[in-house]
Amino acid sequence: AEEDFSLVMSVMFPERYNRLFERADENGQFNDRLQMTRAIIDWADQDQVIFGTSAAEDYRYDTSKDPYAIKNQYFDTVEELRLVRGVDDDFMSAFGDAFTVYGDCKVNVGLADAPILTGLIYQYAATPNDPSLQYRNVALLARYVVQIRSLMGGFSDTKTFVQAVENPVGQLGIAGAVDSAMGGASAQKLNLPPVTGVKLSPKISEVIIAGGARRVWRIAASAEVGRVKRKIIAVWDGKHIPMHMGRNESGPGAFLYWREE
């Protein structure tokens, strides 16, 4: 929970999100970044105290117009976030894409966008008071990492990701040379401002994945025949072992979600 708390706080850290935490929600309550992050953690954890404190949870979900109880269990869908105190359409528009309920509870740095990478760098910097951790530098560093990943066709392993964070200029040059050799655009044409790398803690390797086949896929398909329209949305986990696997010769892999409209 400590790592989840730090990462969520880091994602919400940029000043451009200040307005989301400076206005009252539909119930007239003000929720700052700390309160929002605690509310998200408390929805899923199984104790009865506010995260990081000894105070009892009292989010008053049972006093709303449509009362319900706090779940105190894992999220089943990202949309379930809307039940958490303070989460509204603006919050989901800003941060909804940063959350997932699937996978190994690790960040896939081969797919993560710049805000998530920014949060990871803050959370796992080897030196918390590193002067390179100024927000503008870290945000730019995340852009470098995304560009290096694009030019290299992804990260082959966690070491490659760490090198991109710690030596972004050097790795961008290498990635650009590889891309140019393969007929792509060179790194020199990107015109990115100067940036300083950030040394990462070895613990980063425990919370990220890189390289290898993608585990979770979201599938959306639609068809129209005359006046009849159908749409299927599904989520496939390539490593999930279904309960019925022992009754046949199928390997791992199963649908975690299936919806027909």
N, C-alpha and C positions, 0 to 999 in steps of 0.2 A: 504494500500500500504506500510506503514511503516513496518508492520510485515512481509509482503512478501519480502520486500527488505532485512531485517535483516536475514531472513532464507536463502535466496539465497546466500547472502554474506557468511554466516556461512558454507554452504555446499561447497563452493569453497575455503574456507580458508586454508586447509591443504597444507603444503609446497610441497608435491609431485606433486601438480598441477601447480607449478611455471612455468614450461616450456610452458604451454598453453598460458600464459600471457606475455611471453618474446619474442615472435616471431611475425612477421607481418602476417596478414591474406592474403587472395588471392588478396585483393585490395591494399596491401602494407601498411595497417594501423595497428598500435599497439593498443591493447585494454586490459587494466588492469582489475582487478576484479571489481573495482568501475564502470568503464565505461561499462563493460558487464552487470552488474546488472541493472544499470540505463537504458540501451538499452532495456532490457527485460521488465522492468516495463513500460517504455515509449511506447513500442509497444501496450500495452493493455490499459493504462490509456487514459482518454479522453481530457486531456489538451494539450497545445502546448509548454510546457516548459520542460526542462530536469529535471527529478526527483531530488528533493533536492536542486535545484538552481532556479534562476530567468532567466536563459539563454534560448533562444528559441531552440526548437528541430531542429536539422539540421543534420540528419543522411545520407542525400544524397542518399536515396534509388532510387530517380528519376534520378540519373545520372549514374546508373550502366548499364551494357551491356543489361540487361533485366529490364528496369525501372518499378517501382511500387511505390504506396503511402503507407506511414505508416498506420497501421490499426486503431489505437486508439479505440480498442474494444477488448473484451475477445478473448483469443485463442480458436479456434475450435478444433484443434488437437495439440498434442505435436510436430509433424513434422513441424508445422508452425514456430517453433523456428528457423528453418533454414533460415527464411527470415530476422531474426534479425541481425543487424550488428555484425560481429565477430564470429557468430555461424557457426561452420564447423563440419566435420566428427569427428575430435578429441574431440571437445567440447561435441558433442552428445554421443560419446563413454564413456566419463568420467561422464557426468551428466544427460544424457537423461532419465535414469531410475528414476531419482529423481523428475521428473515433471509429473503432470497429469492434465487433464482438467475436470475431473469428480469429483463428490462428493460434500461435503458441504464446500469446501475450508478449511478443517481442516485436520490435519495430523493423520492418523490412526496408532497409536503406536503399534497396534497389528500386523502390516504388515511392517512398516517402517524399512529400513535397518540401519546399524550402522552409515553411513555418515549423514543421515537425523536426527537420534537421537542425534548425536554430535552437529549438528546445533541447534536443539531445546534446548539442555542443555546450550549452549552458549547464546542463545537468551533470555531464561527465567530464568537464574540464578538470585537468589534473591539478591545477592551482586555482582555487576559487577567486582569488584576488588578482588574477592575471589581467594586466592592463588591456590585453587584446579582447577582453570580454565586454567591451563597450558595444551597445546594441547595434550601432550602424556597421561596425566591423563584422560582428557575428552574422548579421542578416546578409551582408555582402558575401561573407565566407560560405554561407549556405547556398547562395546563387552559384558560386564557383563550383561547389561540390556537385550541384545538379548538372552544371555544364560539363564537368569532367565525366560524370556518369553517362551523359548523353553521347559524348565523343568516343568513350570507351565501349559503348554498348552495354553498360552496366558494370557493377563491381563483381569481380570474380570471387572475392572473399572479404572478410571483415578487415584484413590487413590493408587491402587496397583502399577501402573506405577511410580508414584511419590516416593513411598517407595523404589522401586528398584533403582532409581537414587540417593536418599538421603542416603540410607543405603544398598549399593550393596552387601557387604560381608555378612551381616546378612540375607538379602533376598535370596542370593544365597544358603546359608546354609538351609534355610527353603524350598526353591524350590527343592534342592537336596534331602532333607529328604522326601518330598512328592513324588518326582520321584522314589526314591528308594523303597518306600512303594508300589509303583505301578509296581515294577519290572524293572524300568529303571536304567540308569547309575547314580551313585551318583555324586554330585557336587565336591567331593574331588578329583575325577579322572580328573578334567578339567585342573588343574595346571595353573590357571590364576595368573599373578603377583599381588601383593598388589595394591589396588586402594583406592582413597578417594572419598566419595560421595559428591554431590553438592546440596546445598539447593536451591529449586526452588521457583519462585514467584507463588502466588495463581493464577495469570493470565494464567498459563499454562492450567488450566482446560477449558478455553474458546476457545482454539485453537487446542485441540486434541480430539480424540475419542478413546475409548477402550471398549472392551467387546461388547456383542450383536452380532447379525447377520451381516455378511458382506453386505454392500450396493451395491457396484459396482463389476460386474464380467466381465472379458474378456473371450470370448468363441471362440475357434478355432477348426474347424472340417474339415477333408479332406476325400475324397473318390476317388477310382480309379476303373473304370469298363472298361476293355479292354484298349484302347488307350485314353479314356476320363478321365481326372483328374479334380476334382472340389475342391475348398477350400472356406470355409465360415469363416469370422472373424466378430465377433459381440461384442458389449458392452451392458450389461443389467444393468439398474439402478432399484433396488428393491423398491425405494421410489418415483421415478419420477411418477407424475400423468399426463398421456397423455391427450391431449385436447379432445379426443373423449370419455373419460371415462363416461361423463354424459349421453351418448346415449346407454349405456349398463350397465351391473352389474359387470363389471370387477373392480378389486381393483387396487391399485397403482402398478407401475412397468411397464417399457417400454424399448424397445431397443433404445439406443441413437446412435448407429452406426451399420451399416450392410454393408458388402462388400463381393461380390462373385467373385472368380477368376477362 
